């Protein structure tokens, strides 16, 4: 089993969340679409939480961004009940497969100015050779 956690100040992340270029690098179109229409403050909080989940997921994968994966290789969308769900693609998927990891389960919470995310994955098979 692998566990990753991340803590983020929403206020400090606001400059990133509101900058068009950074948003395009960090988030998929679907992630941005789920945040649109929430009002500026709630949108920043939503994107900060998604960023926090991406960081926690990187820790599960054992790599940082630029070390075989890109920000948009980890997509965080809400399920039908509003819970965050992670989908891996590109380098993130390759790292998970090489490590023999199954689905990445995540949880996310906000309190005052903070977002906290925890990600967990269980090895379903031994790491592949190569």
N, CA, C and O atoms as a GROMACS GRO file, in nm:
protein
  520
    1UNK      N    1   0.086  -0.117   0.000
    1UNK     CA    2   0.000   0.000   0.000
    1UNK      C    3   0.090   0.124   0.000
    1UNK      O    4   0.195   0.126   0.064
    2UNK      N    5   0.047   0.224  -0.072
    2UNK     CA    6   0.117   0.352  -0.073
    2UNK      C    7   0.019   0.462  -0.035
    2UNK      O    8  -0.097   0.461  -0.075
    3UNK      N    9   0.069   0.558   0.044
    3UNK     CA   10  -0.013   0.670   0.091
    3UNK      C   11   0.059   0.800   0.060
    3UNK      O   12   0.181   0.810   0.075
    4UNK      N   13  -0.016   0.900   0.017
    4UNK     CA   14   0.038   1.034  -0.004
    4UNK      C   15  -0.057   1.136   0.057
    4UNK      O   16  -0.178   1.117   0.057
    5UNK      N   17  -0.001   1.244   0.111
    5UNK     CA   18  -0.082   1.350   0.171
    5UNK      C   19  -0.026   1.485   0.128
    5UNK      O   20   0.095   1.498   0.106
    6UNK      N   21  -0.112   1.583   0.116
    6UNK     CA   22  -0.067   1.717   0.083
    6UNK      C   23  -0.155   1.818   0.155
    6UNK      O   24  -0.275   1.796   0.173
    7UNK      N   25  -0.095   1.928   0.194
    7UNK     CA   26  -0.162   2.039   0.262
    7UNK      C   27  -0.129   2.166   0.185
    7UNK      O   28  -0.014   2.187   0.147
    8UNK      N   29  -0.229   2.251   0.161
    8UNK     CA   30  -0.209   2.368   0.078
    8UNK      C   31  -0.288   2.486   0.133
    8UNK      O   32  -0.404   2.472   0.173
    9UNK      N   33  -0.226   2.603   0.133
    9UNK     CA   34  -0.295   2.727   0.167
    9UNK      C   35  -0.371   2.774   0.044
    9UNK      O   36  -0.310   2.803  -0.059
   10UNK      N   37  -0.503   2.782   0.054
   10UNK     CA   38  -0.586   2.827  -0.058
   10UNK      C   39  -0.550   2.970  -0.095
   10UNK      O   40  -0.542   3.003  -0.213
   11UNK      N   41  -0.530   3.054   0.003
   11UNK     CA   42  -0.496   3.195  -0.021
   11UNK      C   43  -0.368   3.208  -0.103
   11UNK      O   44  -0.362   3.288  -0.196
   12UNK      N   45  -0.265   3.130  -0.069
   12UNK     CA   46  -0.139   3.136  -0.142
   12UNK      C   47  -0.153   3.082  -0.283
   12UNK      O   48  -0.082   3.125  -0.374
   13UNK      N   49  -0.244   2.988  -0.303
   13UNK     CA   50  -0.264   2.928  -0.434
   13UNK      C   51  -0.349   3.015  -0.526
   13UNK      O   52  -0.355   2.990  -0.647
   14UNK      N   53  -0.415   3.117  -0.473
   14UNK     CA   54  -0.507   3.199  -0.551
   14UNK      C   55  -0.443   3.262  -0.674
   14UNK      O   56  -0.506   3.269  -0.779
   15UNK      N   57  -0.319   3.308  -0.663
   15UNK     CA   58  -0.251   3.369  -0.778
   15UNK      C   59  -0.236   3.269  -0.893
   15UNK      O   60  -0.250   3.304  -1.010
   16UNK      N   61  -0.207   3.146  -0.859
   16UNK     CA   62  -0.194   3.041  -0.960
   16UNK      C   63  -0.331   3.008  -1.019
   16UNK      O   64  -0.346   2.997  -1.140
   17UNK      N   65  -0.429   2.993  -0.933
   17UNK     CA   66  -0.563   2.952  -0.976
   17UNK      C   67  -0.630   3.053  -1.066
   17UNK      O   68  -0.716   3.017  -1.147
   18UNK      N   69  -0.593   3.180  -1.054
   18UNK     CA   70  -0.656   3.284  -1.136
   18UNK      C   71  -0.574   3.324  -1.258
   18UNK      O   72  -0.619   3.407  -1.337
   19UNK      N   73  -0.456   3.267  -1.276
   19UNK     CA   74  -0.370   3.301  -1.389
   19UNK      C   75  -0.401   3.205  -1.505
   19UNK      O   76  -0.384   3.084  -1.491
   20UNK      N   77  -0.446   3.257  -1.619
   20UNK     CA   78  -0.488   3.171  -1.731
   20UNK      C   79  -0.381   3.072  -1.778
   20UNK      O   80  -0.412   2.956  -1.805
   21UNK      N   81  -0.256   3.115  -1.788
   21UNK     CA   82  -0.150   3.026  -1.835
   21UNK      C   83  -0.127   2.910  -1.736
   21UNK      O   84  -0.117   2.795  -1.777
   22UNK      N   85  -0.118   2.942  -1.608
   22UNK     CA   86  -0.096   2.838  -1.508
   22UNK      C   87  -0.213   2.741  -1.502
   22UNK      O   88  -0.194   2.620  -1.490
   23UNK      N   89  -0.334   2.795  -1.512
   23UNK     CA   90  -0.453   2.708  -1.512
   23UNK      C   91  -0.447   2.608  -1.626
   23UNK      O   92  -0.481   2.491  -1.608
   24UNK      N   93  -0.405   2.654  -1.744
   24UNK     CA   94  -0.399   2.567  -1.861
   24UNK      C   95  -0.292   2.458  -1.847
   24UNK      O   96  -0.307   2.349  -1.902
   25UNK      N   97  -0.186   2.488  -1.776
   25UNK     CA   98  -0.079   2.390  -1.755
   25UNK      C   99  -0.118   2.288  -1.648
   25UNK      O  100  -0.086   2.170  -1.661
   26UNK      N  101  -0.185   2.332  -1.544
   26UNK     CA  102  -0.214   2.247  -1.428
   26UNK      C  103  -0.339   2.163  -1.440
   26UNK      O  104  -0.345   2.052  -1.386
   27UNK      N  105  -0.440   2.214  -1.510
   27UNK     CA  106  -0.572   2.151  -1.506
   27UNK      C  107  -0.623   2.113  -1.644
   27UNK      O  108  -0.594   2.180  -1.743
   28UNK      N  109  -0.698   2.005  -1.649
   28UNK     CA  110  -0.761   1.964  -1.775
   28UNK      C  111  -0.883   2.051  -1.801
   28UNK      O  112  -0.932   2.121  -1.712
   29UNK      N  113  -0.931   2.047  -1.923
   29UNK     CA  114  -1.051   2.123  -1.956
   29UNK      C  115  -1.170   2.080  -1.870
   29UNK      O  116  -1.249   2.163  -1.827
   30UNK      N  117  -1.181   1.951  -1.846
   30UNK     CA  118  -1.292   1.901  -1.764
   30UNK      C  119  -1.282   1.952  -1.620
   30UNK      O  120  -1.383   1.986  -1.559
   31UNK      N  121  -1.161   1.957  -1.564
   31UNK     CA  122  -1.143   2.009  -1.429
   31UNK      C  123  -1.184   2.156  -1.422
   31UNK      O  124  -1.253   2.198  -1.330
   32UNK      N  125  -1.141   2.233  -1.521
   32UNK     CA  126  -1.176   2.375  -1.525
   32UNK      C  127  -1.325   2.394  -1.545
   32UNK      O  128  -1.385   2.484  -1.486
   33UNK      N  129  -1.387   2.310  -1.627
   33UNK     CA  130  -1.531   2.321  -1.650
   33UNK      C  131  -1.610   2.296  -1.521
   33UNK      O  132  -1.711   2.363  -1.497
   34UNK      N  133  -1.564   2.202  -1.438
   34UNK     CA  134  -1.634   2.176  -1.311
   34UNK      C  135  -1.619   2.293  -1.214
   34UNK      O  136  -1.703   2.310  -1.125
   35UNK      N  137  -1.513   2.372  -1.229
   35UNK     CA  138  -1.490   2.485  -1.138
   35UNK      C  139  -1.559   2.614  -1.185
   35UNK      O  140  -1.587   2.702  -1.105
   36UNK      N  141  -1.586   2.623  -1.315
   36UNK     CA  142  -1.648   2.745  -1.369
   36UNK      C  143  -1.788   2.764  -1.314
   36UNK      O  144  -1.860   2.667  -1.288
   37UNK      N  145  -1.826   2.888  -1.298
   37UNK     CA  146  -1.961   2.920  -1.253
   37UNK      C  147  -1.982   2.908  -1.103
   37UNK      O  148  -2.094   2.923  -1.055
   38UNK      N  149  -1.875   2.882  -1.028
   38UNK     CA  150  -1.888   2.868  -0.882
   38UNK      C  151  -1.870   3.000  -0.809
   38UNK      O  152  -1.891   3.006  -0.688
   39UNK      N  153  -1.834   3.105  -0.880
   39UNK     CA  154  -1.795   3.229  -0.815
   39UNK      C  155  -1.645   3.223  -0.790
   39UNK      O  156  -1.589   3.115  -0.771
   40UNK      N  157  -1.579   3.339  -0.791
   40UNK     CA  158  -1.433   3.341  -0.787
   40UNK      C  159  -1.374   3.272  -0.664
   40UNK      O  160  -1.282   3.192  -0.677
   41UNK      N  161  -1.426   3.303  -0.547
   41UNK     CA  162  -1.370   3.246  -0.424
   41UNK      C  163  -1.385   3.094  -0.421
   41UNK      O  164  -1.291   3.022  -0.387
   42UNK      N  165  -1.503   3.046  -0.455
   42UNK     CA  166  -1.528   2.901  -0.454
   42UNK      C  167  -1.449   2.831  -0.565
   42UNK      O  168  -1.403   2.718  -0.546
   43UNK      N  169  -1.431   2.896  -0.680
   43UNK     CA  170  -1.352   2.840  -0.789
   43UNK      C  171  -1.206   2.822  -0.746
   43UNK      O  172  -1.146   2.718  -0.773
   44UNK      N  173  -1.151   2.923  -0.681
   44UNK     CA  174  -1.012   2.913  -0.631
   44UNK      C  175  -1.001   2.799  -0.531
   44UNK      O  176  -0.906   2.722  -0.535
   45UNK      N  177  -1.097   2.789  -0.441
   45UNK     CA  178  -1.096   2.682  -0.342
   45UNK      C  179  -1.103   2.545  -0.410
   45UNK      O  180  -1.032   2.452  -0.372
   46UNK      N  181  -1.188   2.532  -0.511
   46UNK     CA  182  -1.202   2.406  -0.584
   46UNK      C  183  -1.071   2.368  -0.652
   46UNK      O  184  -1.026   2.254  -0.641
   47UNK      N  185  -1.010   2.463  -0.723
   47UNK     CA  186  -0.886   2.434  -0.793
   47UNK      C  187  -0.770   2.405  -0.697
   47UNK      O  188  -0.685   2.321  -0.726
   48UNK      N  189  -0.767   2.474  -0.585
   48UNK     CA  190  -0.664   2.446  -0.484
   48UNK      C  191  -0.678   2.302  -0.433
   48UNK      O  192  -0.579   2.232  -0.416
   49UNK      N  193  -0.800   2.261  -0.410
   49UNK     CA  194  -0.823   2.123  -0.365
   49UNK      C  195  -0.779   2.022  -0.469
   49UNK      O  196  -0.718   1.920  -0.435
   50UNK      N  197  -0.810   2.049  -0.596
   50UNK     CA  198  -0.769   1.957  -0.703
   50UNK      C  199  -0.617   1.951  -0.714
   50UNK      O  200  -0.560   1.844  -0.735
   51UNK      N  201  -0.552   2.066  -0.699
   51UNK     CA  202  -0.406   2.069  -0.702
   51UNK      C  203  -0.349   1.986  -0.586
   51UNK      O  204  -0.254   1.911  -0.603
   52UNK      N  205  -0.409   2.000  -0.471
   52UNK     CA  206  -0.366   1.926  -0.352
   52UNK      C  207  -0.379   1.774  -0.376
   52UNK      O  208  -0.290   1.698  -0.338
   53UNK      N  209  -0.488   1.731  -0.439
   53UNK     CA  210  -0.506   1.589  -0.471
   53UNK      C  211  -0.398   1.543  -0.569
   53UNK      O  212  -0.345   1.433  -0.555
   54UNK      N  213  -0.365   1.626  -0.667
   54UNK     CA  214  -0.260   1.590  -0.763
   54UNK      C  215  -0.127   1.570  -0.692
   54UNK      O  216  -0.054   1.475  -0.722
   55UNK      N  217  -0.094   1.658  -0.598
   55UNK     CA  218   0.031   1.646  -0.522
   55UNK      C  219   0.031   1.518  -0.438
   55UNK      O  220   0.132   1.447  -0.434
   56UNK      N  221  -0.078   1.488  -0.371
   56UNK     CA  222  -0.086   1.367  -0.289
   56UNK      C  223  -0.073   1.243  -0.377
   56UNK      O  224  -0.010   1.144  -0.338
   57UNK      N  225  -0.132   1.247  -0.495
   57UNK     CA  226  -0.125   1.135  -0.588
   57UNK      C  227   0.018   1.115  -0.637
   57UNK      O  228   0.063   1.001  -0.652
   58UNK      N  229   0.090   1.224  -0.661
   58UNK     CA  230   0.232   1.213  -0.699
   58UNK      C  231   0.311   1.139  -0.593
   58UNK      O  232   0.399   1.059  -0.624
   59UNK      N  233   0.281   1.166  -0.469
   59UNK     CA  234   0.352   1.101  -0.359
   59UNK      C  235   0.323   0.951  -0.359
   59UNK      O  236   0.411   0.871  -0.327
   60UNK      N  237   0.201   0.914  -0.393
   60UNK     CA  238   0.168   0.772  -0.405
   60UNK      C  239   0.250   0.709  -0.518
   60UNK      O  240   0.298   0.596  -0.506
   61UNK      N  241   0.265   0.782  -0.627
   61UNK     CA  242   0.338   0.731  -0.742
   61UNK      C  243   0.490   0.734  -0.722
   61UNK      O  244   0.564   0.672  -0.797
   62UNK      N  245   0.535   0.806  -0.619
   62UNK     CA  246   0.677   0.811  -0.587
   62UNK      C  247   0.758   0.903  -0.675
   62UNK      O  248   0.880   0.889  -0.683
   63UNK      N  249   0.693   0.997  -0.740
   63UNK     CA  250   0.762   1.090  -0.829
   63UNK      C  251   0.703   1.229  -0.814
   63UNK      O  252   0.590   1.246  -0.767
   64UNK      N  253   0.782   1.328  -0.853
   64UNK     CA  254   0.734   1.464  -0.860
   64UNK      C  255   0.702   1.499  -1.004
   64UNK      O  256   0.739   1.426  -1.096
   65UNK      N  257   0.635   1.611  -1.023
   65UNK     CA  258   0.604   1.655  -1.158
   65UNK      C  259   0.734   1.688  -1.230
   65UNK      O  260   0.827   1.743  -1.171
   66UNK      N  261   0.737   1.655  -1.356
   66UNK     CA  262   0.859   1.672  -1.434
   66UNK      C  263   0.951   1.552  -1.424
   66UNK      O  264   1.055   1.547  -1.490
   67UNK      N  265   0.912   1.454  -1.343
   67UNK     CA  266   0.990   1.331  -1.327
   67UNK      C  267   0.912   1.214  -1.386
   67UNK      O  268   0.889   1.112  -1.320
   68UNK      N  269   0.871   1.232  -1.511
   68UNK     CA  270   0.798   1.125  -1.578
   68UNK      C  271   0.649   1.147  -1.585
   68UNK      O  272   0.577   1.062  -1.639
   69UNK      N  273   0.600   1.257  -1.533
   69UNK     CA  274   0.458   1.287  -1.544
   69UNK      C  275   0.434   1.437  -1.549
   69UNK      O  276   0.516   1.518  -1.506
   70UNK      N  277   0.318   1.471  -1.603
   70UNK     CA  278   0.275   1.611  -1.614
   70UNK      C  279   0.154   1.633  -1.526
   70UNK      O  280   0.086   1.537  -1.487
   71UNK      N  281   0.126   1.759  -1.496
   71UNK     CA  282   0.012   1.793  -1.409
   71UNK      C  283  -0.119   1.736  -1.461
   71UNK      O  284  -0.200   1.686  -1.383
   72UNK      N  285  -0.140   1.745  -1.592
   72UNK     CA  286  -0.267   1.700  -1.648
   72UNK      C  287  -0.274   1.549  -1.666
   72UNK      O  288  -0.377   1.497  -1.711
   73UNK      N  289  -0.166   1.476  -1.633
   73UNK     CA  290  -0.170   1.330  -1.632
   73UNK      C  291  -0.253   1.277  -1.516
   73UNK      O  292  -0.292   1.160  -1.513
   74UNK      N  293  -0.280   1.364  -1.420
   74UNK     CA  294  -0.365   1.330  -1.305
   74UNK      C  295  -0.487   1.421  -1.313
   74UNK      O  296  -0.477   1.542  -1.291
   75UNK      N  297  -0.601   1.363  -1.344
   75UNK     CA  298  -0.724   1.441  -1.355
   75UNK      C  299  -0.813   1.412  -1.235
   75UNK      O  300  -0.835   1.297  -1.199
   76UNK      N  301  -0.863   1.520  -1.174
   76UNK     CA  302  -0.946   1.507  -1.054
   76UNK      C  303  -1.084   1.566  -1.085
   76UNK      O  304  -1.099   1.688  -1.099
   77UNK      N  305  -1.182   1.479  -1.095
   77UNK     CA  306  -1.320   1.521  -1.122
   77UNK      C  307  -1.411   1.467  -1.013
   77UNK      O  308  -1.376   1.372  -0.943
   78UNK      N  309  -1.527   1.526  -1.000
   78UNK     CA  310  -1.626   1.478  -0.904
   78UNK      C  311  -1.703   1.362  -0.961
   78UNK      O  312  -1.732   1.359  -1.081
   79UNK      N  313  -1.736   1.265  -0.876
   79UNK     CA  314  -1.826   1.159  -0.918
   79UNK      C  315  -1.970   1.210  -0.906
   79UNK      O  316  -1.992   1.328  -0.876
   80UNK      N  317  -2.066   1.125  -0.927
   80UNK     CA  318  -2.207   1.165  -0.923
   80UNK      C  319  -2.251   1.216  -0.786
   80UNK      O  320  -2.351   1.288  -0.775
   81UNK      N  321  -2.178   1.181  -0.681
   81UNK     CA  322  -2.212   1.221  -0.545
   81UNK      C  323  -2.128   1.339  -0.497
   81UNK      O  324  -2.144   1.384  -0.383
   82UNK      N  325  -2.038   1.388  -0.582
   82UNK     CA  326  -1.955   1.503  -0.546
   82UNK      C  327  -1.818   1.469  -0.490
   82UNK      O  328  -1.740   1.559  -0.460
   83UNK      N  329  -1.789   1.342  -0.477
   83UNK     CA  330  -1.659   1.301  -0.423
   83UNK      C  331  -1.551   1.312  -0.532
   83UNK      O  332  -1.579   1.285  -0.649
   84UNK      N  333  -1.429   1.350  -0.494
   84UNK     CA  334  -1.322   1.358  -0.594
   84UNK      C  335  -1.278   1.218  -0.638
   84UNK      O  336  -1.265   1.127  -0.556
   85UNK      N  337  -1.255   1.204  -0.768
   85UNK     CA  338  -1.207   1.079  -0.825
   85UNK      C  339  -1.090   1.110  -0.917
   85UNK      O  340  -1.092   1.208  -0.991
   86UNK      N  341  -0.987   1.026  -0.910
   86UNK     CA  342  -0.865   1.047  -0.989
   86UNK      C  343  -0.865   0.953  -1.109
   86UNK      O  344  -0.897   0.834  -1.098
   87UNK      N  345  -0.829   1.009  -1.224
   87UNK     CA  346  -0.804   0.930  -1.344
   87UNK      C  347  -0.660   0.958  -1.387
   87UNK      O  348  -0.620   1.074  -1.401
   88UNK      N  349  -0.584   0.851  -1.407
   88UNK     CA  350  -0.444   0.864  -1.447
   88UNK      C  351  -0.430   0.842  -1.597
   88UNK      O  352  -0.497   0.756  -1.655
   89UNK      N  353  -0.344   0.920  -1.660
   89UNK     CA  354  -0.313   0.902  -1.801
   89UNK      C  355  -0.164   0.931  -1.820
   89UNK      O  356  -0.096   0.970  -1.726
   90UNK      N  357  -0.116   0.911  -1.940
   90UNK     CA  358   0.023   0.944  -1.973
   90UNK      C  359   0.123   0.884  -1.875
   90UNK      O  360   0.115   0.767  -1.839
   91UNK      N  361   0.218   0.968  -1.833
   91UNK     CA  362   0.324   0.924  -1.743
   91UNK      C  363   0.274   0.874  -1.609
   91UNK      O  364   0.332   0.783  -1.551
   92UNK      N  365   0.166   0.934  -1.558
   92UNK     CA  366   0.112   0.890  -1.429
   92UNK      C  367   0.060   0.747  -1.439
   92UNK      O  368   0.082   0.666  -1.349
   93UNK      N  369  -0.009   0.717  -1.546
   93UNK     CA  370  -0.060   0.581  -1.565
   93UNK      C  371   0.056   0.482  -1.580
   93UNK      O  372   0.053   0.373  -1.523
   94UNK      N  373   0.159   0.522  -1.656
   94UNK     CA  374   0.275   0.435  -1.674
   94UNK      C  375   0.345   0.405  -1.542
   94UNK      O  376   0.383   0.291  -1.515
   95UNK      N  377   0.361   0.508  -1.458
   95UNK     CA  378   0.424   0.487  -1.327
   95UNK      C  379   0.341   0.395  -1.239
   95UNK      O  380   0.396   0.308  -1.171
   96UNK      N  381   0.209   0.413  -1.240
   96UNK     CA  382   0.121   0.327  -1.160
   96UNK      C  383   0.128   0.182  -1.207
   96UNK      O  384   0.136   0.090  -1.126
   97UNK      N  385   0.126   0.163  -1.338
   97UNK     CA  386   0.134   0.028  -1.392
   97UNK      C  387   0.268  -0.037  -1.361
   97UNK      O  388   0.273  -0.155  -1.325
   98UNK      N  389   0.377   0.038  -1.373
   98UNK     CA  390   0.510  -0.016  -1.344
   98UNK      C  391   0.523  -0.056  -1.197
   98UNK      O  392   0.595  -0.150  -1.164
   99UNK      N  393   0.454   0.016  -1.109
   99UNK     CA  394   0.458  -0.014  -0.966
   99UNK      C  395   0.355  -0.120  -0.928
   99UNK      O  396   0.351  -0.163  -0.813
  100UNK      N  397   0.271  -0.160  -1.023
  100UNK     CA  398   0.168  -0.260  -0.994
  100UNK      C  399   0.055  -0.205  -0.910
  100UNK      O  400  -0.010  -0.279  -0.835
  101UNK      N  401   0.030  -0.076  -0.920
  101UNK     CA  402  -0.074  -0.014  -0.837
  101UNK      C  403  -0.210  -0.020  -0.903
  101UNK      O  404  -0.222  -0.005  -1.025
  102UNK      N  405  -0.312  -0.041  -0.822
  102UNK     CA  406  -0.449  -0.037  -0.870
  102UNK      C  407  -0.502   0.105  -0.864
  102UNK      O  408  -0.425   0.201  -0.871
  103UNK      N  409  -0.631   0.118  -0.852
  103UNK     CA  410  -0.698   0.248  -0.847
  103UNK      C  411  -0.642   0.335  -0.734
  103UNK      O  412  -0.611   0.284  -0.626
  104UNK      N  413  -0.630   0.463  -0.760
  104UNK     CA  414  -0.590   0.559  -0.657
  104UNK      C  415  -0.718   0.616  -0.596
  104UNK      O  416  -0.798   0.680  -0.664
  105UNK      N  417  -0.736   0.592  -0.467
  105UNK     CA  418  -0.852   0.647  -0.395
  105UNK      C  419  -0.806   0.774  -0.323
  105UNK      O  420  -0.697   0.778  -0.267
  106UNK      N  421  -0.891   0.877  -0.326
  106UNK     CA  422  -0.854   1.005  -0.265
  106UNK      C  423  -0.966   1.058  -0.178
  106UNK      O  424  -1.084   1.025  -0.197
  107UNK      N  425  -0.927   1.141  -0.084
  107UNK     CA  426  -1.022   1.217  -0.005
  107UNK      C  427  -0.965   1.358   0.008
  107UNK      O  428  -0.844   1.378   0.006
  108UNK      N  429  -1.055   1.453   0.022
  108UNK     CA  430  -1.017   1.594   0.020
  108UNK      C  431  -1.105   1.669   0.120
  108UNK      O  432  -1.225   1.644   0.129
  109UNK      N  433  -1.044   1.760   0.194
  109UNK     CA  434  -1.122   1.842   0.285
  109UNK      C  435  -1.066   1.984   0.286
  109UNK      O  436  -0.948   2.006   0.260
  110UNK      N  437  -1.153   2.076   0.318
  110UNK     CA  438  -1.115   2.218   0.328
  110UNK      C  439  -1.153   2.264   0.469
  110UNK      O  440  -1.259   2.230   0.521
  111UNK      N  441  -1.064   2.344   0.529
  111UNK     CA  442  -1.091   2.403   0.659
  111UNK      C  443  -1.025   2.540   0.662
  111UNK      O  444  -0.904   2.551   0.646
  112UNK      N  445  -1.104   2.642   0.683
  112UNK     CA  446  -1.054   2.779   0.682
  112UNK      C  447  -0.980   2.803   0.551
  112UNK      O  448  -1.039   2.793   0.444
  113UNK      N  449  -0.852   2.835   0.558
  113UNK     CA  450  -0.772   2.865   0.439
  113UNK      C  451  -0.696   2.743   0.388
  113UNK      O  452  -0.610   2.759   0.300
  114UNK      N  453  -0.722   2.625   0.438
  114UNK     CA  454  -0.642   2.508   0.404
  114UNK      C  455  -0.720   2.404   0.325
  114UNK      O  456  -0.840   2.386   0.344
  115UNK      N  457  -0.649   2.337   0.238
  115UNK     CA  458  -0.700   2.218   0.170
  115UNK      C  459  -0.605   2.105   0.206
  115UNK      O  460  -0.483   2.122   0.206
  116UNK      N  461  -0.662   1.989   0.236
  116UNK     CA  462  -0.584   1.871   0.269
  116UNK      C  463  -0.636   1.756   0.185
  116UNK      O  464  -0.756   1.733   0.176
  117UNK      N  465  -0.542   1.684   0.123
  117UNK     CA  466  -0.579   1.568   0.042
  117UNK      C  467  -0.496   1.447   0.084
  117UNK      O  468  -0.379   1.460   0.119
  118UNK      N  469  -0.560   1.331   0.081
  118UNK     CA  470  -0.493   1.204   0.107
  118UNK      C  471  -0.523   1.113  -0.012
  118UNK      O  472  -0.638   1.104  -0.056
  119UNK      N  473  -0.420   1.047  -0.061
  119UNK     CA  474  -0.434   0.952  -0.171
  119UNK      C  475  -0.377   0.817  -0.125
  119UNK      O  476  -0.277   0.812  -0.054
  120UNK      N  477  -0.442   0.710  -0.169
  120UNK     CA  478  -0.400   0.576  -0.131
  120UNK      C  479  -0.413   0.486  -0.254
  120UNK      O  480  -0.509   0.497  -0.330
  121UNK      N  481  -0.316   0.397  -0.272
  121UNK     CA  482  -0.325   0.295  -0.376
  121UNK      C  483  -0.268   0.166  -0.320
  121UNK      O  484  -0.172   0.167  -0.243
  122UNK      N  485  -0.327   0.057  -0.360
  122UNK     CA  486  -0.283  -0.076  -0.318
  122UNK      C  487  -0.218  -0.146  -0.436
  122UNK      O  488  -0.267  -0.138  -0.548
  123UNK      N  489  -0.108  -0.213  -0.409
  123UNK     CA  490  -0.041  -0.290  -0.515
  123UNK      C  491  -0.129  -0.411  -0.548
  123UNK      O  492  -0.164  -0.490  -0.461
  124UNK      N  493  -0.163  -0.424  -0.676
  124UNK     CA  494  -0.245  -0.538  -0.719
  124UNK      C  495  -0.159  -0.647  -0.782
  124UNK      O  496  -0.204  -0.759  -0.802
  125UNK      N  497  -0.033  -0.612  -0.812
  125UNK     CA  498   0.063  -0.706  -0.867
  125UNK      C  499   0.200  -0.652  -0.836
  125UNK      O  500   0.217  -0.534  -0.806
  126UNK      N  501   0.299  -0.739  -0.844
  126UNK     CA  502   0.436  -0.694  -0.824
  126UNK      C  503   0.477  -0.599  -0.936
  126UNK      O  504   0.421  -0.606  -1.045
  127UNK      N  505   0.573  -0.511  -0.910
  127UNK     CA  506   0.621  -0.420  -1.014
  127UNK      C  507   0.668  -0.498  -1.136
  127UNK      O  508   0.730  -0.604  -1.123
  128UNK      N  509   0.638  -0.446  -1.253
  128UNK     CA  510   0.679  -0.514  -1.376
  128UNK      C  511   0.829  -0.496  -1.397
  128UNK      O  512   0.887  -0.396  -1.356
  129UNK      N  513   0.888  -0.592  -1.459
  129UNK     CA  514   1.032  -0.586  -1.487
  129UNK      C  515   1.057  -0.486  -1.598
  129UNK      O  516   0.976  -0.470  -1.690
  130UNK      N  517   1.169  -0.419  -1.589
  130UNK     CA  518   1.204  -0.332  -1.699
  130UNK      C  519   1.225  -0.198  -1.654
  130UNK      O  520   1.256  -0.110  -1.735
   0.00000   0.00000   0.00000
